[in-house]
Amino acid sequence: MKRAIRFGTDGWRAIVADEFTVENVRIVAQAIARYTIEMGQQEQPILVGHDTRFLGRRFAEEVVSVLTANQIRTYLVNEAAPTPAVAFGVKHFAASGAIMITASHNPPEYNGMKYIPHYAGPATPVITKRLEEWISVIQETGEVKTISLAEAKADKRLQVIVLRPHYESHLRRLVQMDALRSSSLEVVVDAMHGAGMGYVTGLLTEAGVKNVGIRETPDAAFGGDLPEPNDKHLSLLKTEVVSRGASLGLANDGDADRFGAVDRYGQYISPNGVLVLLTYHLVKNRKLTGKIVRTVATTHLLDRMAESYGLELVETPVGFKYIGEHMLKGDVLIGGEESGGASILGHIPEKDGVLINLLLAEMCAVEGKGIDQILRDVYDHFGELFHTRLDIRLPEKDEWIREMVSSPPRQVGPFAVKAINRMDGIKLLLDEGNWVLIRPSGTEPLVRIYCEATSMVALEKLKESIRDWFLEVNV
């Protein structure tokens, strides 16, 4: 019996040669073709892109084979490309959507498929549910159409396109290149062997910013590391920034939709920190306004800033697709999530690590300060909050979560529960502005617990209390 193919928060991902096979890729591509025809969009082209992962080009060509066999014109990107570039291409080429072969920041043995609809953002739950229904039908019938690439080209249903110059032109309109040109910045950029290699370094060089790129060669094994630009996996970037006396370090994940940042001392700046920095910059220096949209797991310092600036703060479930829905409605200044994804006013409703990195460099150039100094300015004005995430392995996570939801605690450590938010998991809003969010992992036997507190002492008390919850289940 075939295993069900499910879309997570951002597409379908699986281990290559286990579930992620040529056969399954064809099935998903056929489902997208059927959905496209069902929606009456078969006259518009579909873009197909891939990142630097193992067999990425081959899987992309298999997708092309299926789409063109279904009489759908297909634009195949000529080289490995960032997910946000492919998403931008949907709008630029007036396509009905795009299929991106990527597993983003997952381990090297994974690959995946992401469907990007006509609005150039993550597929909504309604769309992914329909795709899963078509997948189930196709798995039962086995009806998958394919033709050779030579036949597709001969029938003019396949066109190889160059996407990069169009995407970079769009970024130039969003980033203040003149501010970068007049700066004395020195930047280290870590592409983590992913599809973003050359994008940030190229535009910084064009603007006359002194920079150096590291891990800018394609490597399907990502140098034996995880292509996730967080504190744990940016050791090389930290070392390079300090040894070179650089102003800051910037990084992207495997498909460059996520960002990472390091200050001049080699200290990692969390995504929560980056989001408050960019909000500060866009309002103070760009004089922009609009809604601030964050997920339920993201820092409440954005709430303080929104109140101070007189802007609306919108909270969403976890997943950039929910932020993207608000961006589609317009008037969103910045939308972001604590996992390292963000987009801004005037851009597509998709997270973009390349753009965010360039904006961080722009901010430092405009302010004439290091990223650490600007963050201190923000904290001095709005106060500082302290956050962490605990991933606790719990085989019976679903039962535990059900009990927690039905009988939530009235106290977490010394802090009383003032209110409960059930938007996504269970969020306990505590005394003094502290909070705890509890969510089950969708793919692993884990419970993810996000905490934010007004002091390090309070944060430690929260963590201690949370660990006590799991002693009785021998965790």
MARTI-907348 format. One record per residue (C-alpha): residue number from 1; residue in three letters; x, y negated, z. Coordinates in pm, 1 decimal, always signed. Example, Ala and Ser with C-alpha at 12.3 -4.5 7.8 and 13.67 -1.06 7.14 Angstrom:
BEGIN
SITE; num; residu; x; y; z
SITE; 1; ala; +1230.0; +450.0; +780.0
SITE; 2; ser; +1367.0; +106.0; +714.0
REM end
This chain:
BEGIN
SITE; num; residu; x; y; z
SITE; 1; met; +0.0; +0.0; +0.0
SITE; 2; lys; +135.5; -339.7; -99.8
SITE; 3; arg; +207.7; -587.7; +178.7
SITE; 4; ala; +7.9; -909.1; +171.6
SITE; 5; ile; +190.5; -1216.4; +44.8
SITE; 6; arg; +117.8; -1506.7; +279.0
SITE; 7; phe; +197.2; -1875.6; +255.0
SITE; 8; gly; +334.6; -2029.1; +575.1
SITE; 9; thr; +352.2; -2396.9; +665.6
SITE; 10; asp; +555.8; -2466.0; +351.6
SITE; 11; gly; +526.0; -2186.4; +98.8
SITE; 12; trp; +600.6; -1813.4; +81.4
SITE; 13; arg; +939.2; -1692.1; +207.6
SITE; 14; ala; +1079.2; -1341.2; +236.7
SITE; 15; ile; +1402.6; -1142.3; +228.5
SITE; 16; val; +1543.0; -1085.7; -120.4
SITE; 17; ala; +1511.8; -723.1; -241.1
SITE; 18; asp; +1270.6; -646.5; +43.7
SITE; 19; glu; +950.8; -846.0; -14.6
SITE; 20; phe; +1101.3; -1116.3; -233.0
SITE; 21; thr; +1130.7; -916.9; -555.0
SITE; 22; val; +1088.9; -988.9; -924.4
SITE; 23; glu; +756.5; -802.5; -914.4
SITE; 24; asn; +620.0; -1016.5; -629.3
SITE; 25; val; +750.0; -1339.1; -781.3
SITE; 26; arg; +561.3; -1253.9; -1100.2
SITE; 27; ile; +245.6; -1183.2; -899.0
SITE; 28; val; +262.1; -1520.9; -722.6
SITE; 29; ala; +335.0; -1697.6; -1052.4
SITE; 30; gln; +34.7; -1524.7; -1210.1
SITE; 31; ala; -182.3; -1635.8; -917.9
SITE; 32; ile; -69.3; -1996.2; -968.5
SITE; 33; ala; -143.2; -1963.7; -1341.2
SITE; 34; arg; -494.2; -1835.2; -1266.7
SITE; 35; tyr; -549.1; -2116.8; -1015.4
SITE; 36; thr; -427.9; -2375.1; -1270.2
SITE; 37; ile; -670.2; -2241.9; -1533.2
SITE; 38; glu; -949.7; -2225.7; -1277.3
SITE; 39; met; -893.3; -2594.8; -1199.9
SITE; 40; gly; -901.0; -2683.1; -1570.0
SITE; 41; gln; -541.3; -2811.6; -1562.8
SITE; 42; gln; -388.8; -2572.8; -1817.3
SITE; 43; glu; -333.3; -2853.3; -2069.6
SITE; 44; gln; -81.7; -3019.6; -1836.8
SITE; 45; pro; +268.3; -2880.6; -1789.8
SITE; 46; ile; +403.7; -2718.0; -1472.8
SITE; 47; leu; +756.8; -2792.2; -1353.3
SITE; 48; val; +976.0; -2505.6; -1232.7
SITE; 49; gly; +1282.9; -2572.0; -1020.4
SITE; 50; his; +1521.4; -2381.6; -794.9
SITE; 51; asp; +1791.9; -2449.3; -538.1
SITE; 52; thr; +2134.2; -2282.6; -497.1
SITE; 53; arg; +2011.2; -1960.4; -339.0
SITE; 54; phe; +2091.0; -1610.3; -464.3
SITE; 55; leu; +1921.1; -1535.9; -799.7
SITE; 56; gly; +1744.4; -1872.5; -789.7
SITE; 57; arg; +1777.3; -1928.3; -1163.8
SITE; 58; arg; +1665.9; -1573.2; -1243.2
SITE; 59; phe; +1354.4; -1603.2; -1027.6
SITE; 60; ala; +1275.0; -1942.2; -1183.9
SITE; 61; glu; +1297.2; -1787.2; -1530.2
SITE; 62; glu; +1060.9; -1508.2; -1422.6
SITE; 63; val; +810.4; -1776.1; -1319.0
SITE; 64; val; +850.8; -1941.8; -1660.3
SITE; 65; ser; +791.0; -1607.1; -1830.8
SITE; 66; val; +457.1; -1566.6; -1653.5
SITE; 67; leu; +332.9; -1926.2; -1689.4
SITE; 68; thr; +409.3; -1946.7; -2059.5
SITE; 69; ala; +246.6; -1606.0; -2118.8
SITE; 70; asn; -67.1; -1765.7; -1975.0
SITE; 71; gln; -47.2; -2044.8; -2236.0
SITE; 72; ile; +76.1; -2302.0; -1981.0
SITE; 73; arg; +348.2; -2541.6; -2096.1
SITE; 74; thr; +643.3; -2521.5; -1859.9
SITE; 75; tyr; +926.5; -2763.0; -1785.4
SITE; 76; leu; +1227.3; -2578.0; -1643.8
SITE; 77; val; +1472.5; -2803.3; -1458.1
SITE; 78; asn; +1817.4; -2766.7; -1611.4
SITE; 79; glu; +2008.3; -2718.1; -1284.1
SITE; 80; ala; +1965.2; -2653.0; -912.6
SITE; 81; ala; +1764.6; -2945.9; -774.5
SITE; 82; pro; +1630.8; -3074.2; -442.2
SITE; 83; thr; +1269.3; -2996.6; -361.6
SITE; 84; pro; +1183.9; -3369.7; -333.4
SITE; 85; ala; +1328.7; -3428.4; -681.4
SITE; 86; val; +1107.4; -3155.3; -825.8
SITE; 87; ala; +807.5; -3297.8; -637.6
SITE; 88; phe; +884.0; -3642.0; -780.6
SITE; 89; gly; +901.2; -3482.7; -1125.7
SITE; 90; val; +536.9; -3378.3; -1095.2
SITE; 91; lys; +434.0; -3744.6; -1095.1
SITE; 92; his; +697.5; -3859.7; -1342.5
SITE; 93; phe; +604.5; -3599.8; -1606.1
SITE; 94; ala; +228.4; -3609.7; -1534.6
SITE; 95; ala; +233.7; -3238.7; -1454.0
SITE; 96; ser; -43.7; -3035.6; -1293.1
SITE; 97; gly; +207.5; -2919.3; -1034.4
SITE; 98; ala; +543.0; -2753.7; -975.6
SITE; 99; ile; +682.3; -2427.3; -850.4
SITE; 100; met; +1004.0; -2450.5; -650.8
SITE; 101; ile; +1216.3; -2143.1; -584.2
SITE; 102; thr; +1356.1; -2212.0; -238.0
SITE; 103; ala; +1364.7; -2085.5; +117.9
SITE; 104; ser; +1473.3; -2429.3; +240.5
SITE; 105; his; +1677.9; -2392.5; +562.4
SITE; 106; asn; +1618.8; -2017.8; +612.1
SITE; 107; pro; +1911.4; -1771.5; +631.2
SITE; 108; pro; +2094.0; -1683.2; +305.0
SITE; 109; glu; +1919.8; -1348.0; +262.0
SITE; 110; tyr; +1586.8; -1526.9; +217.2
SITE; 111; asn; +1433.2; -1685.9; -88.5
SITE; 112; gly; +1087.7; -1828.5; -140.6
SITE; 113; met; +831.9; -2001.8; -359.5
SITE; 114; lys; +668.0; -2332.9; -292.2
SITE; 115; tyr; +370.5; -2459.0; -491.7
SITE; 116; ile; +351.5; -2837.5; -525.9
SITE; 117; pro; +11.6; -2957.7; -659.9
SITE; 118; his; -52.5; -3256.5; -889.0
SITE; 119; tyr; -24.1; -3511.4; -607.2
SITE; 120; ala; +345.7; -3420.0; -553.8
SITE; 121; gly; +316.4; -3306.6; -192.9
SITE; 122; pro; +282.8; -2979.3; -0.3
SITE; 123; ala; -14.6; -2760.5; -91.0
SITE; 124; thr; -307.3; -2796.7; +147.7
SITE; 125; pro; -443.5; -2496.8; +342.6
SITE; 126; val; -742.9; -2488.9; +105.4
SITE; 127; ile; -513.2; -2450.8; -196.0
SITE; 128; thr; -286.9; -2189.7; -35.4
SITE; 129; lys; -591.8; -1988.8; +74.4
SITE; 130; arg; -715.4; -1982.9; -285.9
SITE; 131; leu; -370.6; -1878.0; -409.9
SITE; 132; glu; -365.3; -1593.8; -156.8
SITE; 133; glu; -706.5; -1481.4; -281.8
SITE; 134; trp; -576.9; -1471.2; -639.3
SITE; 135; ile; -263.3; -1286.7; -523.2
SITE; 136; ser; -478.6; -1020.7; -358.7
SITE; 137; val; -681.7; -976.4; -677.4
SITE; 138; ile; -368.3; -948.4; -893.7
SITE; 139; gln; -206.4; -699.7; -656.5
SITE; 140; glu; -515.3; -480.3; -698.5
SITE; 141; thr; -545.5; -509.9; -1077.0
SITE; 142; gly; -176.7; -532.4; -1163.4
SITE; 143; glu; -264.8; -777.3; -1441.5
SITE; 144; val; +45.5; -992.5; -1483.0
SITE; 145; lys; +127.3; -1147.9; -1819.7
SITE; 146; thr; +488.0; -1205.3; -1929.6
SITE; 147; ile; +672.9; -1305.0; -2244.9
SITE; 148; ser; +1042.4; -1352.7; -2317.2
SITE; 149; leu; +1201.4; -1695.3; -2279.6
SITE; 150; ala; +1298.1; -1683.2; -2646.4
SITE; 151; glu; +932.6; -1638.2; -2740.1
SITE; 152; ala; +827.8; -1914.7; -2501.9
SITE; 153; lys; +1078.1; -2153.8; -2662.3
SITE; 154; ala; +974.4; -2053.7; -3012.9
SITE; 155; asp; +609.5; -2124.4; -2927.0
SITE; 156; lys; +714.2; -2459.3; -2772.8
SITE; 157; arg; +569.5; -2362.8; -2437.6
SITE; 158; leu; +908.2; -2389.3; -2263.4
SITE; 159; gln; +1116.8; -2704.0; -2241.4
SITE; 160; val; +1433.0; -2740.9; -2034.7
SITE; 161; ile; +1436.1; -3087.7; -1878.0
SITE; 162; val; +1691.8; -3310.6; -1708.6
SITE; 163; leu; +1527.3; -3440.3; -1393.4
SITE; 164; arg; +1805.4; -3596.9; -1190.1
SITE; 165; pro; +1838.3; -3939.4; -1362.3
SITE; 166; his; +1464.0; -4007.3; -1325.2
SITE; 167; tyr; +1464.8; -3915.5; -956.3
SITE; 168; glu; +1775.6; -4124.1; -887.8
SITE; 169; ser; +1620.8; -4423.8; -1063.4
SITE; 170; his; +1323.1; -4394.1; -829.9
SITE; 171; leu; +1554.8; -4380.1; -525.9
SITE; 172; arg; +1730.3; -4696.7; -642.2
SITE; 173; arg; +1395.9; -4875.5; -627.3
SITE; 174; leu; +1333.2; -4753.4; -271.8
SITE; 175; val; +1678.5; -4821.3; -128.6
SITE; 176; gln; +1837.9; -5165.7; -97.8
SITE; 177; met; +2146.6; -5093.0; -305.0
SITE; 178; asp; +2265.3; -5454.6; -272.8
SITE; 179; ala; +2284.0; -5418.7; +105.3
SITE; 180; leu; +2500.8; -5109.5; +60.8
SITE; 181; arg; +2727.5; -5291.3; -186.2
SITE; 182; ser; +2811.5; -5564.3; +62.9
SITE; 183; ser; +2883.8; -5325.5; +350.8
SITE; 184; ser; +3209.5; -5185.7; +487.5
SITE; 185; leu; +3060.7; -4847.4; +566.1
SITE; 186; glu; +3253.4; -4523.0; +543.6
SITE; 187; val; +3027.8; -4218.0; +525.8
SITE; 188; val; +3081.1; -3841.5; +534.6
SITE; 189; val; +2808.0; -3643.7; +356.7
SITE; 190; asp; +2752.0; -3273.1; +418.3
SITE; 191; ala; +2550.1; -3100.5; +144.1
SITE; 192; met; +2574.1; -2764.7; +327.7
SITE; 193; his; +2628.4; -2595.6; -14.0
SITE; 194; gly; +2268.5; -2676.6; -104.4
SITE; 195; ala; +2084.0; -2837.1; -393.6
SITE; 196; gly; +2141.5; -3189.4; -261.2
SITE; 197; met; +2511.8; -3181.5; -348.2
SITE; 198; gly; +2620.4; -3496.8; -527.0
SITE; 199; tyr; +2298.6; -3692.4; -477.1
SITE; 200; val; +2376.4; -3895.2; -164.3
SITE; 201; thr; +2748.5; -3918.8; -242.9
SITE; 202; gly; +2675.6; -4021.6; -601.7
SITE; 203; leu; +2444.4; -4308.8; -511.0
SITE; 204; leu; +2670.5; -4427.4; -228.1
SITE; 205; thr; +2965.1; -4429.0; -467.1
SITE; 206; glu; +2760.1; -4620.9; -722.7
SITE; 207; ala; +2690.0; -4881.1; -453.2
SITE; 208; gly; +3061.2; -4907.8; -373.6
SITE; 209; val; +3032.9; -4737.4; -34.2
SITE; 210; lys; +3341.7; -4545.7; +68.0
SITE; 211; asn; +3235.7; -4185.2; +121.3
SITE; 212; val; +3348.1; -3826.1; +106.8
SITE; 213; gly; +3140.2; -3515.7; +43.7
SITE; 214; ile; +3194.5; -3185.1; +219.9
SITE; 215; arg; +3046.5; -2843.5; +137.1
SITE; 216; glu; +2952.6; -2980.5; -204.3
SITE; 217; thr; +3003.2; -2658.3; -397.2
SITE; 218; pro; +2718.3; -2415.3; -469.0
SITE; 219; asp; +2731.8; -2110.5; -243.9
SITE; 220; ala; +2439.3; -1869.9; -212.0
SITE; 221; ala; +2580.7; -1755.0; +124.6
SITE; 222; phe; +2610.6; -2116.9; +246.6
SITE; 223; gly; +2962.1; -2055.2; +371.6
SITE; 224; gly; +2833.4; -1793.5; +612.0
SITE; 225; asp; +2630.8; -2053.3; +801.2
SITE; 226; leu; +2264.2; -2146.6; +818.9
SITE; 227; pro; +2181.3; -2438.5; +582.9
SITE; 228; glu; +1991.8; -2623.1; +855.6
SITE; 229; pro; +2121.9; -2973.8; +942.2
SITE; 230; asn; +2076.1; -2956.4; +1318.7
SITE; 231; asp; +2311.5; -2997.1; +1612.5
SITE; 232; lys; +2424.4; -2633.4; +1604.6
SITE; 233; his; +2519.7; -2617.1; +1235.2
SITE; 234; leu; +2686.1; -2955.5; +1177.8
SITE; 235; ser; +3016.0; -2890.1; +1359.0
SITE; 236; leu; +3219.4; -2946.4; +1042.9
SITE; 237; leu; +3045.9; -3278.4; +975.9
SITE; 238; lys; +3109.1; -3395.5; +1332.6
SITE; 239; thr; +3477.8; -3308.7; +1306.1
SITE; 240; glu; +3516.3; -3484.5; +970.7
SITE; 241; val; +3344.6; -3803.0; +1089.8
SITE; 242; val; +3566.3; -3831.6; +1397.4
SITE; 243; ser; +3891.7; -3738.0; +1220.9
SITE; 244; arg; +3829.9; -3988.9; +941.3
SITE; 245; gly; +3705.4; -4265.0; +1168.8
SITE; 246; ala; +3391.0; -4282.8; +957.1
SITE; 247; ser; +3086.3; -4497.8; +1034.0
SITE; 248; leu; +2839.6; -4210.4; +1024.2
SITE; 249; gly; +2774.4; -3861.6; +891.9
SITE; 250; leu; +2474.9; -3751.4; +686.6
SITE; 251; ala; +2353.6; -3402.7; +592.9
SITE; 252; asn; +2084.5; -3215.6; +402.0
SITE; 253; asp; +1951.3; -2860.9; +423.9
SITE; 254; gly; +1949.2; -2601.3; +147.2
SITE; 255; asp; +1688.5; -2773.6; -69.4
SITE; 256; ala; +1755.8; -3127.6; +62.7
SITE; 257; asp; +1407.6; -3196.5; +192.9
SITE; 258; arg; +1541.9; -3223.6; +550.2
SITE; 259; phe; +1796.4; -3468.9; +687.9
SITE; 260; gly; +2066.6; -3460.9; +953.4
SITE; 261; ala; +2267.5; -3746.1; +1106.7
SITE; 262; val; +2581.0; -3783.9; +1317.3
SITE; 263; asp; +2711.4; -4108.5; +1469.2
SITE; 264; arg; +3070.9; -4238.4; +1457.4
SITE; 265; tyr; +3158.5; -4038.6; +1770.6
SITE; 266; gly; +3041.3; -3712.7; +1615.9
SITE; 267; gln; +2725.3; -3706.7; +1825.4
SITE; 268; tyr; +2417.7; -3555.1; +1664.9
SITE; 269; ile; +2118.0; -3785.8; +1625.1
SITE; 270; ser; +1795.9; -3585.8; +1660.2
SITE; 271; pro; +1518.8; -3619.2; +1400.6
SITE; 272; asn; +1309.5; -3792.6; +1667.2
SITE; 273; gly; +1590.5; -4047.0; +1699.1
SITE; 274; val; +1609.8; -4093.1; +1322.1
SITE; 275; leu; +1234.8; -4152.8; +1298.1
SITE; 276; val; +1237.6; -4428.9; +1559.6
SITE; 277; leu; +1546.5; -4582.8; +1396.4
SITE; 278; leu; +1385.0; -4597.9; +1052.9
SITE; 279; thr; +1058.1; -4731.0; +1192.1
SITE; 280; tyr; +1256.5; -5005.4; +1367.1
SITE; 281; his; +1448.0; -5083.7; +1045.9
SITE; 282; leu; +1145.8; -5087.5; +816.1
SITE; 283; val; +952.6; -5324.4; +1042.6
SITE; 284; lys; +1236.0; -5548.2; +1165.5
SITE; 285; asn; +1448.6; -5576.6; +852.9
SITE; 286; arg; +1214.3; -5486.8; +566.5
SITE; 287; lys; +910.9; -5667.3; +721.8
SITE; 288; leu; +687.5; -5376.3; +619.5
SITE; 289; thr; +366.9; -5261.8; +785.0
SITE; 290; gly; +140.9; -4958.9; +769.7
SITE; 291; lys; +40.1; -4655.3; +968.5
SITE; 292; ile; +294.5; -4448.8; +1158.0
SITE; 293; val; +208.1; -4080.7; +1115.2
SITE; 294; arg; +369.9; -3812.6; +1327.4
SITE; 295; thr; +300.4; -3448.8; +1410.3
SITE; 296; val; +176.8; -3337.1; +1749.3
SITE; 297; ala; +531.5; -3214.0; +1830.8
SITE; 298; thr; +705.1; -3544.7; +1752.6
SITE; 299; thr; +821.5; -3811.7; +1996.6
SITE; 300; his; +572.7; -4047.1; +2161.4
SITE; 301; leu; +830.3; -4325.0; +2140.6
SITE; 302; leu; +671.0; -4385.7; +1801.0
SITE; 303; asp; +344.1; -4448.9; +1986.0
SITE; 304; arg; +509.6; -4718.5; +2195.1
SITE; 305; met; +654.7; -4878.3; +1884.5
SITE; 306; ala; +321.8; -4867.4; +1702.5
SITE; 307; glu; +150.7; -5039.0; +1994.7
SITE; 308; ser; +420.7; -5305.5; +2015.8
SITE; 309; tyr; +411.1; -5372.1; +1640.7
SITE; 310; gly; +32.1; -5367.3; +1624.4
SITE; 311; leu; +30.7; -5067.7; +1390.9
SITE; 312; glu; -196.9; -4764.4; +1385.9
SITE; 313; leu; -48.5; -4436.5; +1512.6
SITE; 314; val; -186.4; -4113.8; +1364.0
SITE; 315; glu; -116.4; -3768.8; +1509.8
SITE; 316; thr; -139.7; -3454.3; +1294.9
SITE; 317; pro; -92.1; -3078.6; +1337.3
SITE; 318; val; +257.8; -2941.6; +1274.3
SITE; 319; gly; +346.5; -2924.2; +903.0
SITE; 320; phe; +433.1; -3201.0; +659.3
SITE; 321; lys; +128.0; -3116.3; +448.9
SITE; 322; tyr; -86.4; -3287.8; +712.4
SITE; 323; ile; +131.9; -3599.2; +700.8
SITE; 324; gly; +117.8; -3586.8; +321.3
SITE; 325; glu; -263.2; -3593.7; +329.7
SITE; 326; his; -250.1; -3929.2; +510.8
SITE; 327; met; +13.7; -4061.7; +271.2
SITE; 328; leu; -215.6; -3981.4; -19.5
SITE; 329; lys; -475.5; -4214.3; +131.1
SITE; 330; gly; -218.3; -4495.7; +129.8
SITE; 331; asp; -90.3; -4753.6; +378.6
SITE; 332; val; +150.0; -4520.7; +561.1
SITE; 333; leu; +470.6; -4696.5; +659.6
SITE; 334; ile; +648.0; -4379.6; +765.7
SITE; 335; gly; +547.8; -4019.5; +823.7
SITE; 336; gly; +772.1; -3774.8; +1001.4
SITE; 337; glu; +816.5; -3460.7; +1206.0
SITE; 338; glu; +1062.7; -3354.8; +1474.3
SITE; 339; ser; +1195.6; -3073.1; +1254.4
SITE; 340; gly; +1373.8; -3316.9; +1023.1
SITE; 341; gly; +1125.9; -3418.4; +754.9
SITE; 342; ala; +1010.8; -3770.5; +666.4
SITE; 343; ser; +889.8; -3995.9; +386.3
SITE; 344; ile; +808.7; -4365.8; +360.6
SITE; 345; leu; +578.9; -4618.5; +196.2
SITE; 346; gly; +611.1; -4615.9; -183.7
SITE; 347; his; +742.3; -4260.7; -206.7
SITE; 348; ile; +577.7; -3926.5; -281.2
SITE; 349; pro; +384.7; -3750.9; +0.5
SITE; 350; glu; +669.3; -3500.9; +48.2
SITE; 351; lys; +958.8; -3498.1; +290.3
SITE; 352; asp; +1284.0; -3615.1; +134.2
SITE; 353; gly; +1619.8; -3573.9; +306.6
SITE; 354; val; +1811.4; -3749.8; +29.6
SITE; 355; leu; +1602.9; -4066.1; +63.5
SITE; 356; ile; +1616.0; -4063.7; +444.1
SITE; 357; asn; +1996.0; -4034.6; +442.1
SITE; 358; leu; +2028.1; -4329.8; +205.1
SITE; 359; leu; +1792.3; -4535.1; +422.7
SITE; 360; leu; +2005.4; -4461.1; +728.7
SITE; 361; ala; +2310.5; -4591.9; +544.7
SITE; 362; glu; +2109.7; -4896.5; +436.0
SITE; 363; met; +2002.5; -4960.1; +795.6
SITE; 364; cys; +2361.5; -4953.5; +921.4
SITE; 365; ala; +2466.4; -5185.8; +638.1
SITE; 366; val; +2189.9; -5437.9; +710.6
SITE; 367; glu; +2240.7; -5428.8; +1088.1
SITE; 368; gly; +2620.1; -5430.6; +1065.1
SITE; 369; lys; +2625.3; -5178.2; +1349.3
SITE; 370; gly; +2681.8; -4809.8; +1408.6
SITE; 371; ile; +2382.6; -4580.9; +1425.0
SITE; 372; asp; +2446.7; -4527.2; +1797.7
SITE; 373; gln; +2439.3; -4901.2; +1864.7
SITE; 374; ile; +2113.4; -4948.6; +1676.1
SITE; 375; leu; +1955.8; -4659.1; +1864.9
SITE; 376; arg; +2063.0; -4822.3; +2191.7
SITE; 377; asp; +1894.6; -5144.6; +2076.2
SITE; 378; val; +1574.6; -4947.3; +2017.8
SITE; 379; tyr; +1592.6; -4785.7; +2361.8
SITE; 380; asp; +1666.3; -5118.6; +2530.9
SITE; 381; his; +1353.7; -5264.1; +2372.8
SITE; 382; phe; +1108.6; -4972.0; +2388.5
SITE; 383; gly; +1254.5; -4742.4; +2655.2
SITE; 384; glu; +1409.6; -4399.0; +2609.3
SITE; 385; leu; +1238.0; -4060.5; +2607.1
SITE; 386; phe; +1411.3; -3723.3; +2640.8
SITE; 387; his; +1301.2; -3414.2; +2455.3
SITE; 388; thr; +1384.7; -3050.6; +2392.8
SITE; 389; arg; +1237.8; -2734.2; +2242.8
SITE; 390; leu; +1244.0; -2394.2; +2407.7
SITE; 391; asp; +1197.8; -2083.3; +2192.8
SITE; 392; ile; +1093.5; -1797.7; +2419.8
SITE; 393; arg; +1070.6; -1443.8; +2286.2
SITE; 394; leu; +736.9; -1295.2; +2381.3
SITE; 395; pro; +607.8; -981.2; +2204.5
SITE; 396; glu; +256.3; -1038.7; +2340.9
SITE; 397; lys; +258.0; -1404.6; +2241.6
SITE; 398; asp; -98.0; -1413.8; +2104.5
SITE; 399; glu; -250.7; -1277.3; +2423.5
SITE; 400; trp; -38.2; -1511.6; +2635.1
SITE; 401; ile; -141.6; -1811.8; +2424.6
SITE; 402; arg; -509.5; -1715.3; +2447.9
SITE; 403; glu; -484.6; -1706.3; +2826.5
SITE; 404; met; -301.6; -2037.7; +2831.6
SITE; 405; val; -566.8; -2199.6; +2611.4
SITE; 406; ser; -858.3; -2059.2; +2812.9
SITE; 407; ser; -702.4; -2132.2; +3153.5
SITE; 408; pro; -443.3; -2409.1; +3113.5
SITE; 409; pro; -237.5; -2504.7; +3418.0
SITE; 410; arg; -342.4; -2806.2; +3619.7
SITE; 411; gln; +18.7; -2888.7; +3700.1
SITE; 412; val; +356.8; -2845.1; +3532.3
SITE; 413; gly; +625.1; -2871.8; +3797.1
SITE; 414; pro; +558.6; -3189.2; +3996.2
SITE; 415; phe; +347.1; -3342.2; +3718.4
SITE; 416; ala; -30.9; -3320.8; +3708.5
SITE; 417; val; -206.8; -3246.0; +3379.4
SITE; 418; lys; -400.6; -3559.7; +3286.4
SITE; 419; ala; -543.4; -3445.4; +2952.5
SITE; 420; ile; -531.6; -3152.1; +2708.7
SITE; 421; asn; -490.5; -3174.4; +2331.8
SITE; 422; arg; -587.1; -2862.2; +2132.8
SITE; 423; met; -513.3; -3000.9; +1785.1
SITE; 424; asp; -236.7; -2743.8; +1726.2
SITE; 425; gly; -155.6; -2498.3; +2002.8
SITE; 426; ile; -209.2; -2658.6; +2342.5
SITE; 427; lys; -55.8; -2990.2; +2440.9
SITE; 428; leu; -53.7; -3083.9; +2809.5
SITE; 429; leu; -41.1; -3458.7; +2864.6
SITE; 430; leu; +112.6; -3515.3; +3208.0
SITE; 431; asp; +168.0; -3786.6; +3465.6
SITE; 432; glu; +412.7; -4067.8; +3387.7
SITE; 433; gly; +403.4; -4017.2; +3009.0
SITE; 434; asn; +555.0; -3668.1; +3007.2
SITE; 435; trp; +408.9; -3390.6; +2788.8
SITE; 436; val; +445.3; -3024.6; +2694.7
SITE; 437; leu; +327.9; -2860.9; +2370.1
SITE; 438; ile; +292.3; -2482.4; +2345.3
SITE; 439; arg; +265.9; -2320.8; +2001.0
SITE; 440; pro; +311.1; -1960.7; +1883.6
SITE; 441; ser; +552.7; -1902.5; +1596.9
SITE; 442; gly; +371.8; -1802.3; +1280.2
SITE; 443; thr; +639.8; -1554.2; +1172.5
SITE; 444; glu; +824.3; -1432.6; +1484.4
SITE; 445; pro; +735.5; -1297.5; +1832.1
SITE; 446; leu; +817.8; -1636.7; +1978.7
SITE; 447; val; +642.3; -1906.7; +2173.3
SITE; 448; arg; +775.7; -2252.6; +2090.3
SITE; 449; ile; +750.8; -2502.8; +2372.6
SITE; 450; tyr; +820.2; -2870.9; +2306.2
SITE; 451; cys; +883.1; -3102.4; +2600.6
SITE; 452; glu; +923.1; -3479.2; +2627.6
SITE; 453; ala; +994.6; -3669.4; +2946.8
SITE; 454; thr; +1073.5; -4020.0; +3063.6
SITE; 455; ser; +1401.5; -3914.5; +3226.5
SITE; 456; met; +1653.4; -3630.7; +3215.2
SITE; 457; val; +1558.5; -3537.8; +3570.8
SITE; 458; ala; +1192.7; -3507.2; +3471.0
SITE; 459; leu; +1287.3; -3303.4; +3163.3
SITE; 460; glu; +1484.8; -3056.5; +3375.7
SITE; 461; lys; +1187.4; -3018.9; +3610.4
SITE; 462; leu; +962.7; -2941.8; +3313.2
SITE; 463; lys; +1206.2; -2683.0; +3177.6
SITE; 464; glu; +1241.3; -2518.4; +3517.9
SITE; 465; ser; +864.2; -2492.1; +3557.9
SITE; 466; ile; +822.6; -2349.8; +3205.4
SITE; 467; arg; +1084.8; -2081.4; +3265.9
SITE; 468; asp; +898.0; -1982.2; +3581.7
SITE; 469; trp; +587.4; -1910.3; +3368.3
SITE; 470; phe; +769.2; -1628.4; +3193.8
SITE; 471; leu; +939.8; -1457.6; +3490.8
SITE; 472; glu; +635.3; -1240.3; +3548.9
SITE; 473; val; +647.7; -1111.3; +3190.7
SITE; 474; asn; +1021.2; -1030.5; +3222.3
SITE; 475; val; +1139.4; -1284.6; +2968.8
REM end
